[in-house]
C-alpha cells in the first residue's frame, strides 16, 4: 500500500506532517491509498481519534481525499506535490496537444506596453496607501463590461481568474458548503473547491453551457454557490448561449441567495457574444482575465460584483498581497488601449482550427465538440487506452479524467497550434485510438 514509506508521529500534527512531507518528496504519489485509520493507529500505538484528526487536517489542506469505505488516498493533484510528479511527461518527438496553452504567434508583443508602464511608474511611483486599482484600468474594464451587459459594480484586480474565484468563495462560504461546478470542467476549479474544504456538486455541460435541470437539482440539494464559464469552457469549448442564459437565470431567480461566480477567461479570443448571468442573485462575481489573449504570464484578472462581495475580497486582499502590481496594471491598460490583440483575427484563427479538426473527425465517424476557444472535447469509451495509443502515434492529448467527476470519459485536444497539414493526421490517429466502439456523448 505504502511501499517502503512509514508514516510516523504520535500526535495528529506529527502524523499529518509525516504524510505531507512524503507527498512533497514524491515518496507518496498522487492516488496512493493510505492505511485505514484504525490500522495506522494500531501501528503507531495511538488513539484512532488521533489518526482521524490527522487525516481531517490533510483533507482540509487539500493533500488527501476520502471516499467512504473506499478509504483515504493522496489527491490526484494534491496541494503538496513533488514538482516532477505534476509535470506532464511528453517524450521527445511527440507533438504536444495537451497543454491548453494559447498560440504564441497570436500573442501580442509586450515590450512597448511595459516600457510605457515603467516610464509612467518612474514619473509617478506607486506608494503604500494608494488605490489598489489603476483608475484607467477600472474605466476601460467597466466600459467593456457595460457594453457586454454585465451589471455595474465595484472593480477589483486579482492575480488571474483562479485567484479571483478562490477569494470570492473564501469570503462567502464555510468548510462543508456545497458548490455546483461544471462537469466536465476546469480541473483547477475541481481541485480548488475541495482544497477550500468545500464539496463539489457536478453539473452536466453541453455545447451551450451548464444544463439548467442539473443546476436546479444542485441548488435544490443545498449547493450554496455556482461557478459558470461563459465562453471557451475548458475542456469542452462550450459557450453559454442566449436561450441557455435565460433558462439559467430562471433557475437562479428561484434561489436568490446563491453565490454566482462567472469566469469569462475567453475574453478577446472568442467572437461569440457574452450572455451573462450576473445580477440574478444577491451575491455575484464576474471575472475576466487577460491570460489567454495576452499571455499566461500576465497574472491579472478584473473582478466586478455586488458591493458586499467586492468589499470582502478587497478587505482580505489588503491583508495579504495588498494589491496587484500597478506596473502590471498600467501595462494592461496600454495593451487594451492600443488594440494590441485583434479579437476577430484571433477568434477566427482558433475557430478555423477547431472546426477543421471537428470536421475531420466527423468524416471518420468520431464525435467531437468545441464551440469556442482553443480546445476540442472528444468522447471516448476508454480514455486511458486512447491516450496511450495516441502517445504511441506521436500525439500527446489530455486525458478527460483531469476534468470530470461523473461525466463520461473523453479527451481534450488543444488546437491552438494545430496546422492545416496536421489536421488529417491527428484525426486519423484519434480515430485509430478510439477504435470502432461507439463514442458516448459526455457534454
N, C-alpha and C positions, 0 to 999 in steps of 0.2 A: 504493500500500500504506500509506504513512505520511502522505500528503498533503504539507503544507508542513513538517512537523516533521522535523528532522535529529537523529538520535541522535549524541551526542558523547562523547569520552573516549578516553584512551589506556590506562588501567588498568581492571581489571574493576570496581572500586568506582566509578570515574567513569562508566563506561558504564551500570551499574545505576542510579546516582543520576540520570543523564540521563533514562532511561526512567521512573523513579519520579516525577520532577518533572513530566514530561509527562502522566502518568496523573492526578496530583493536580490539575493545572491544567485538565484536560479536553482538552488537545491530542491525547492518545491516548485513545480511547474504549474502553469495555468491548467485548470481542470483536474488536478490531482486530488484524490479523495483523502480526507483527514480521518483519523480514528474516531469511532463513536465516543461520545463524551464519557460514558461510564468506563469504557475500556482504557481511555487515556488517563482518567482519574485513578484507576487501579494501578496503572503502570507508574504514575508519578506519586502514588500514595497520597493523594489529596482528595478533598470532598468533591463529588461530581458537580456541586454548585459552583465550585471554583473554576472548573473547566467550562461550564456553561457561561459563566461571566466572561471568560477569556474569548470564547467563540462569539459572544454577543459583541464584545469590543471589536473583534476583527470584522464582523459583519458591518458594524457602524462605520468602520474605517474604509470599507469597500475592498477588503482583502479577500474575504471568503463569502460564499453564499450557501444557504441551507435549503434543502428541498425535502422537508419532512422526513419520511422513513428512508429516503434515498441518501440521507446523510449530508454532511458538510464537505465542501470541496473548495479549492482555490478558484476564484473567479477567472473566467476566460480572459478578462482584461483587468487584472487587479490594479489598485492604485499603486501598490508596491510591486514593481516588476523589474527584473533584470532587463537592461536596455536591449540586449541581443534577442531576448525572447519576444519582444513586442515588434521587432522589425521583420517585415516580410522578406523572406529569402528568395530572391529571383535569380536563378542561375545565369551565368554569362551566356549570351546568345539568345536568351528568351526575351521576347518583346513584352514589356510591362503594360498591360491594360487594366491594372488592378488598383492603382494608387489614388484615383479620384482627383488628380491634380488638373488645373486648367492648362491650356496650351500656352507655353511660354511665349510663342510667337504672337499670341493675341494680347499679351500683357503690355501695358504702356511703359515707356521709358520714365524712370523716376528721378533722374538727375536734376532736371530743371526745377521740378516741384520742391525737392528737398533743398536745393541751393537757395531758392527764393525763401523757403521757410526758415533756413538758417540765417539768412541776411535779415529777415524780419525779427528773429529772435535776438540778433546782435543789437538791433536798434531798440527793441522793446522786450527785454528779457522777462520771462515769466517768473514770478517770485511767490513765496508762500503766502497763502491767504487770498490769492486771486481766484477768479471764477474758474471752475473746473472745465467748462465747455467754452471753446472759442466761439465768439458771437457770430462770426461769418459762417462757421460750420453749422451752427444751430439754424441760422437763417436759410442757408441752402437746403439743409435736410428738411426743415419744416415746409418749405415751398414745394419740394418734390412730394413729400408725404401727403400734403393737402391736395395736390393735383391727382394723386392716386386714391383719394377717398379715405385716407386714414384720419381719424378724428384728431382734433387739436389736443395737445398735452405737452407737459414739460419734456425737454430733451436732455438725455443723459448719454455720455460716451463711455463705452466699455472696451475691454480688450478682446474684441471678437464676439461672435454670436454665442458660443458656448459659455463664455464668461457672463454675458447678459442673462442667459437662461438660468444659469446656476444662481445668480444673485436674486433674480425675481422669485424663483422657487424658495430660496432660503429665507427670504423676508416674509413669506406668507404661510409656508407650510411647516408642519412639525413631523418628526420621525414617525413612521407608520401611516401617514396620509397616502392616499392613492392618487396617482397621476395617469391620465389617459394619454398613451403615446401611440404613434403610428407604427403599424406592423405590416410589412417591413418598414423600417425607419432608420434614421441616422444612428449608427452604432454608438457614437459618443453620447448621445442623449440616453440611449438604452443603458449605457454604463453609468452615466451620471446619476440617474434617478435613484438606483439602489445605494450608490455611494453616499447620497444625502440622507439615507435612512428611509427613503420613500418607497412606495410599492407601485411598480409599473403595471398598468392595465392595458393590454393590447387592443388597438382599434384597427380594423382592416382598412386597406387602402386600394383604390383603383386608379385609373388614369386621371380622374377628376378630383382626387384627394380623399380625405377620410370618409368612411361610409357613415351616413347620418344615423342609421339604426344602431351601429356599433357604438357611436358616440353617445346616443341616447341610453343604451344599456350600461355603458361605463359610468355615466353621470348618475343614472338611477341607482346604480350599485354602490354609490358613495364616493366616486372619484372627485377630488376637490379641484383638480386642475386639468387642463387640456393643452397639449402642445401640438401646433399645426405648422407644417411647412407650406407656404403659399405657392411657391414655384420652384422648379428644379429640384424636386424632392429627391433626397438621397436615401435609398439607391434606385428608386423606380422611375424617376423623371416625371412624376405626377405633378399636376398644377391644378389648383382649386379653380374650377370653372364658375361662371356666374350662377347657373342653376344650383350647383352644389353649395355655393356660398349662401344662397337664400335658404336652402334646406338646413344647413348647419346653423345659421342664425336663428331659424325657427326652433331648433332643438335647444340652443343656448338660452333663448329667451325664457324657456321654462325652468332654467337653472341659473338664475342671475347671479348667484354667489360663486359661480365657477371662476377660478383664476384662468384666464385665457392668455396663452403665450403664442405669438405668431413669429415665425422665422422666415424672413424674405432674403435669404442669402443669395438667391438667384438674381437679385437686382443688377441690372446693366449687362447681364449675359443672356437674358431671355427677352423675347418681344411679345409674349403673351400678356394681356392686361392683368393688373393686380385686382383681385376680388377679395378685399379684406373683410375680416370678421370683427375687427376691433370696435369696441364701444358697445357691443351687445350685452356684455356682462359688467358688473360693478367694478371689478378689478381686471385690468388687461395690460398687456405689454406687447409692443410691436418692435421687432428687432430687424435691423438692416445692416449687413456687414459689407466690407469692401474687398474681402479676401479673394473671392472668385474672379472678380473683374479686374482688380488692380494688383493682385499678388498675395499669396498666403502669408508673407512676412509682414504685411501691413495689418497688424493686430488691432483693428479698430472696427467698432460697430456703433451705430446710433440706435438708441432705445427711446421710444416715447411710450407713454402710458397714462393711466389715471394718476391724479395728484398724490394719492396715498402711496401707490406702488413706487413711483419715481422718487418720492421723498425718502422712503425707506431705503431704496437702493443707493441713493446718493449718500445717505447717512452712514450706511455700512461701508461704502466706498471710501468716505473720508477717514474712517478708522483703519483702513488697510492701505492700498496704494495711494490714496488721496485723489489722484486724477490720472487720466491717460495723457501721456506726453503732449503738451501743446505744440511742440515742434512737429510731431506726427500729425496732429490735427490740422495744422497750417498746411502741411504737405498735401493732405487730402483735399483741403479747400482749393489748393492750386490745381490738383488733378481734376476735380469736379468743374471748376470754373473754366478750365482750358478745353474741356471736351476731350480729354486725353483718350477716353475709350469711346469708340463708335459702336454704340449698343446694337444698332441694326446690323452692322457687319459682323460683330462677334456672335450675336444670336443666330444669324444666318449660317455662319460657319459651323456652329455646333449642331444646328438643325439639319444641315446637309449631311453631316457625318452620321447623326443618329438615324435619319430616315434611310440613308444608304444601307446601313447595317441591318436595320429592321426589315427593309425590303428584301435584302439578300437572304436573310434568314427565313422570311416567309416563303420565298421561292424554293427553299429547301425543306419546307414543312415544319419549320421551327417557330414557335410563337415567341414574340418579344414585345417589350413595352418601353416607351420613352417619349413623353410628350414635351419635355422641356429640359434644359440643362445639358450636362455633359455625360450622363450615364444612361445605359440601357439595361433593363432587367429581363432576364431570360428564365422563365420557369423550367425546371428540370426535375426528373424523377429521382435522381441521385446526384446531389451536388458534389459530394466528396470524390466520387468516381469521375465526374465530368471535369472537375478542376485538375485532377491528376492527369487525365488523358490530354487535356489542353496543354498542360505544362510540358508533357512529353512531346506535343506537337510544336512547341516553341512559343506558346502564348500563356501569359500569366493573367488570370482574371480573379476577382474576389469571390470567395465562397459566400453564399447567402446567409449562412449561419451567423455571420457577424452582424447581420442587420435585422434579424427576425426573432420573434418569440413563438407565436403559434402559426405563423404563415407557412405555406408550403415551401419546399426547397427552391432555390433559384441561384442564378449567377449575376453579379454586377460587372458589366463591362464598361470601362471608361473610354469614350470615343474621342476625347479631346484632341489627341494627336494622331488619330487614325487617318491614314492617307487613302485616296481613292484606289490605289493599286493593292492595298491590303484588305479591302472590304470583302472581296470574294474569298480570299484565302482564309480570313477569320471565320466567315460564315461556313465554309467547308469544314473547318476544324471544329466549330461548335456543333454543327450537325452530326459530325462523326463522333464527337464526345457524348452527345445526348443519346445517340442511338435511335433505334426505331420505336422506343417506348413513348407513348403519348405524353406530352407535357401537360402539367396541370396549371391552371391559372391561379396565381398567388397574389395578384394585386387587384 
